[in-house]
Amino acid sequence: MKPAKTDKPAAVKKAAPGKAVAKKAAPAKAVAKKAATKAESVAKKAAPAKTAVKKAATKAKAEGKAGGVTTTGPGAAKGAGRGGKGVGGKPESHAAMVRRARRINRELAEVYPYAHPELDFRNPFELLVATVLSAQTTDLRVNQTTPRLFAAYPTPEDLAAANPEDVEELIRPTGFFRAKTKSIMGLAAALRDEFGGEVPGRLADLVKLPGVGRKTANVVLGNAYGVPGITVDTHFGRLVRRFGWTEQDDPVKVEAEICEIFPKSEWTMLSHRVVFHGRRICHARKPACGACPIAPLCPSYGEGETDPEKARKLLKYEKGGLPGQRLSPPPDYPGLPAPPLGAG
């Protein structure tokens, strides 16, 4: 008896689905191969970008060393991400800003070789009291007021024992005379009771005195004791923001960032130069941009008058041929002494 013809076809029919699966799997392998090829291509394209980043980092590090900028350590960690806009609104790295800032300082040193504290004083006590009185008024008005005050109360002991009403009357021209009387009499008493009548030469001690903050303390330390410090007053804060050295408004933060940019030996004189420039040329409301010797280095050029002739008319104090703020200026000051209170 012959075997049934249906056995072989049946086996063939069962194998057919396997071939179909193989056919379906083939496109999947092709897709996987295509994806792998694409990934390899992307990786090759990414390689130059990584190389470029590495080269840029190496270049930035080299620039930092060339400009005397610290690229390692705590200071670098704070300043590394502080880039901004430079001259002409172009992006500027932190290292480039530091180089530009130091050049501005050198230029200002040539413009104001006679820069000095603009408060009259003969000793640390007088400078301390005068600086406290200078809040919310001009150094000129303080200088016109303190001769009578110090003639009446030449020492901390004398001032601490004074009649508050008499002191108020003497310092009335400086404004806020009641609050200032309380401050200067309080600090005089503290000097008498805690420091033997002597002005301390440490920041930590000075800021404990009534009415004395970091700004006042740095003025006294830098100019009476030769201890370097940054003095952040309204002029200094305005200009360092215009120069693009910082974006901070808080004086303590401004001081910290500017201290990172300059060597410690420059701090006190930098403060004088920047304040001198702010009072004479880079004014708050109408900067004399057209008469500014550091205009090519300033990102804020154009905020004020750019016409040279009109700008020159905005210059103040010795730059404009007018008296300065001190009644007793240093011998090398090229301008005229300020008049006493009530004169002319």
C-alpha positions in Angstrom: 0.0 0.0 0.0 1.5 3.4 -1.0 2.0 6.0 1.6 -0.4 8.9 1.7 0.7 11.8 -0.5 -0.4 14.4 2.0 2.5 13.6 4.5 5.3 15.5 2.7 3.3 18.6 1.8 2.1 18.9 5.4 5.7 19.1 6.6 6.5 21.7 4.0 3.6 23.7 5.0 4.7 23.7 8.7 8.2 25.0 7.7 6.8 27.9 5.7 6.0 30.1 8.8 9.7 29.9 9.8 10.8 31.4 6.5 8.3 34.2 7.0 9.7 35.0 10.4 13.2 35.1 8.9 12.0 37.5 6.2 10.4 39.7 8.9 13.7 39.7 10.9 15.8 40.8 8.0 14.4 44.4 7.9 15.0 44.7 11.7 18.7 43.8 11.3 18.9 46.4 8.5 17.4 49.1 10.8 19.8 48.2 13.6 22.7 48.4 11.2 21.5 51.8 9.9 21.1 53.1 13.4 24.6 52.0 14.4 26.1 53.7 11.3 24.2 56.9 12.2 25.5 56.8 15.8 29.0 56.3 14.6 28.6 59.3 12.3 27.3 61.5 15.1 30.2 60.4 17.3 32.7 61.4 14.6 31.0 64.8 14.2 31.1 65.4 18.0 34.8 64.7 18.2 35.9 68.0 16.7 33.5 69.9 19.1 35.2 68.2 22.1 38.6 69.1 20.7 37.5 72.7 20.2 36.2 72.9 23.8 39.5 71.5 25.1 41.5 74.0 23.0 39.3 76.9 24.2 39.9 75.9 27.8 43.6 75.7 27.3 43.7 79.1 25.6 41.6 80.7 28.4 44.0 79.2 31.0 47.0 80.6 29.1 45.3 84.0 28.8 44.7 84.0 32.6 48.3 83.3 33.3 49.5 86.0 30.8 47.3 88.6 32.5 48.3 87.7 36.0 44.9 86.2 36.8 44.6 83.4 39.2 43.1 80.4 37.4 43.2 78.0 40.4 42.1 78.2 44.0 39.1 79.8 45.8 39.3 83.1 43.9 39.2 81.4 40.6 36.2 79.4 41.6 34.3 82.6 42.3 35.4 84.5 39.3 35.5 81.7 36.7 31.9 82.1 35.6 31.8 85.9 35.8 32.0 87.0 32.2 30.1 89.9 30.8 30.0 92.6 28.2 33.2 94.4 27.4 33.9 97.5 25.3 31.5 97.9 22.5 29.0 95.5 24.0 31.2 92.5 22.9 31.2 89.4 25.2 34.2 89.4 27.5 35.7 86.6 29.6 36.6 87.1 33.2 40.3 87.0 32.4 39.9 89.7 29.8 37.9 91.9 32.2 40.6 91.6 34.8 43.3 92.7 32.3 41.1 95.6 31.3 40.4 96.6 34.9 44.1 96.6 35.8 44.8 98.7 32.8 42.1 101.2 33.8 43.8 101.4 37.2 47.1 102.2 35.6 45.5 104.9 33.4 43.8 106.5 36.4 47.1 106.5 38.3 48.5 108.7 35.5 45.4 110.9 35.4 45.3 111.4 39.2 48.8 111.0 40.6 47.8 113.3 43.4 44.7 111.2 44.4 44.2 111.3 48.2 41.5 111.1 50.9 39.3 114.2 50.5 38.6 114.7 54.2 40.8 117.0 56.3 42.3 115.3 59.3 45.4 115.4 61.4 45.1 112.1 63.3 43.1 108.8 63.2 40.5 110.2 65.6 39.7 113.2 63.4 39.5 111.0 60.3 37.2 108.5 62.1 34.8 111.3 63.2 34.9 113.1 59.8 34.2 109.9 57.9 31.1 109.2 60.1 29.9 112.8 59.5 30.4 112.4 55.7 27.3 110.1 55.4 24.6 111.7 53.2 26.6 114.8 52.6 29.8 116.0 50.8 33.3 115.9 52.0 33.5 119.6 51.4 30.7 120.3 53.8 32.3 118.0 56.4 35.7 119.8 56.0 33.9 123.2 56.5 32.3 121.9 59.7 35.0 119.9 61.5 37.5 122.7 62.3 35.1 124.2 65.0 34.2 120.7 66.2 37.8 119.6 66.8 38.8 122.9 68.2 36.1 122.4 70.9 36.6 118.6 71.4 40.1 117.6 70.3 40.1 114.1 72.0 37.7 111.2 72.4 37.5 112.0 76.1 36.5 115.6 75.4 33.8 114.6 72.9 32.4 111.8 75.1 31.9 114.3 77.9 30.3 117.1 75.7 26.8 118.4 75.9 24.9 116.7 73.1 23.0 119.9 72.2 26.3 121.8 71.7 27.6 119.0 69.4 24.4 119.0 67.4 24.7 122.7 66.8 28.3 122.4 65.6 27.6 119.6 63.1 24.2 120.8 62.0 25.6 121.8 58.5 26.3 118.1 57.7 22.7 117.1 58.0 21.1 114.3 60.1 22.9 116.1 63.0 21.0 114.4 65.8 21.7 110.9 64.7 25.3 111.8 63.9 25.8 113.4 67.3 24.7 110.2 68.9 27.1 108.2 66.7 30.2 110.3 67.2 29.6 110.8 71.0 29.0 107.0 71.3 32.2 106.1 69.4 34.1 108.7 71.5 32.9 107.0 74.7 33.8 103.6 73.4 37.3 104.7 72.5 37.7 106.2 76.0 36.3 103.2 77.8 37.5 100.3 75.7 40.6 101.4 73.9 42.3 103.9 76.2 41.3 106.8 74.1 43.0 105.5 71.0 41.5 104.5 67.6 42.1 100.8 67.1 43.9 99.6 64.0 41.9 96.4 63.4 38.8 96.1 61.3 37.1 93.8 63.8 37.4 96.5 66.5 36.5 99.5 64.4 33.2 98.0 63.1 32.0 97.6 66.7 32.0 101.3 67.3 28.7 103.2 66.9 28.1 104.5 63.4 31.2 102.7 62.0 30.7 100.2 59.1 33.2 98.5 56.8 33.4 101.6 54.5 34.4 103.9 57.4 36.7 101.3 58.9 38.6 100.8 55.6 39.0 104.6 55.2 40.6 104.8 58.6 42.7 101.7 58.2 43.9 102.7 54.7 44.7 106.3 55.3 45.6 106.5 59.0 47.3 103.2 59.5 48.4 102.1 56.0 46.4 98.9 56.0 45.1 98.2 52.5 41.3 98.3 51.9 38.6 98.9 49.4 36.3 101.8 50.2 32.9 101.3 48.6 31.1 104.6 48.6 28.4 105.7 46.1 31.0 106.9 43.6 33.1 103.7 43.8 30.0 101.4 43.5 28.7 103.4 40.5 31.9 103.4 38.5 32.9 99.7 39.1 29.5 98.7 37.7 29.9 101.1 34.7 33.4 99.6 34.1 31.9 96.1 34.1 34.0 94.9 37.0 31.0 93.7 39.0 27.2 93.6 38.8 26.7 93.6 42.5 24.9 96.4 44.4 25.6 95.3 47.9 28.8 97.1 49.1 30.1 94.0 50.9 29.8 91.9 47.8 31.3 94.7 45.6 34.3 94.9 48.0 34.8 91.1 47.8 34.7 91.0 44.0 36.9 94.0 43.5 39.5 92.6 46.0 39.7 89.5 43.7 40.7 91.6 40.7 43.5 93.7 42.1 46.6 93.0 44.3 46.2 94.0 47.9 48.8 96.6 47.6 46.6 98.6 45.2 43.4 98.6 47.2 43.6 101.9 49.0 44.9 103.9 46.1 42.5 102.3 43.7 39.7 103.5 45.9 41.0 107.1 45.8 41.5 107.0 42.0 38.1 105.6 41.2 36.4 108.1 43.6 38.3 111.0 42.2 37.3 110.0 38.7 33.6 109.7 39.8 33.6 113.1 41.3 35.4 114.9 38.5 34.5 113.2 35.2 32.2 110.2 35.5 29.3 111.9 37.3 26.1 110.1 38.3 23.7 112.0 36.1 25.9 113.5 33.3 29.1 111.6 32.8 31.6 113.6 30.7 32.3 110.8 28.3 33.7 113.0 25.6 36.4 114.3 28.0 37.2 111.0 29.7 40.8 109.7 29.3 39.7 106.1 29.8 36.8 106.1 27.4 38.4 103.5 25.0 38.4 101.1 28.0 34.9 101.7 29.2 31.9 99.5 28.2 29.5 102.3 29.3 30.9 105.0 27.0 28.0 106.9 25.5 25.9 107.0 28.7 26.9 110.7 29.0 27.9 113.6 26.8 30.2 112.5 24.1 30.8 115.8 22.4 34.3 116.9 23.6 33.5 120.6 24.0 30.3 120.0 25.8 31.8 117.3 28.0 34.7 119.6 29.1 32.1 122.0 30.5 30.9 119.3 32.8 34.3 118.7 34.5 34.4 119.5 38.3 37.0 120.6 40.8 40.6 120.9 39.5 39.6 119.3 36.2 37.2 122.2 35.7 39.5 124.9 37.2 37.4 124.9 40.4 38.4 124.5 44.1 38.6 121.0 45.5 36.9 119.7 48.6 39.7 120.1 51.2 40.4 123.3 53.0 43.9 121.9 53.6 44.8 119.8 50.6 48.1 117.9 50.3 51.1 120.0 48.9 51.0 118.2 45.5 47.3 118.9 44.9 47.1 120.9 41.6 43.8 122.6 42.4 42.6 125.4 44.7 41.8 124.9 48.4 38.1 124.9 49.3 36.7 128.0 51.0 35.7 127.8 54.7 32.1 127.6 55.7 30.2 130.9 54.9 32.9 132.3 52.7 32.0 133.6 49.3 
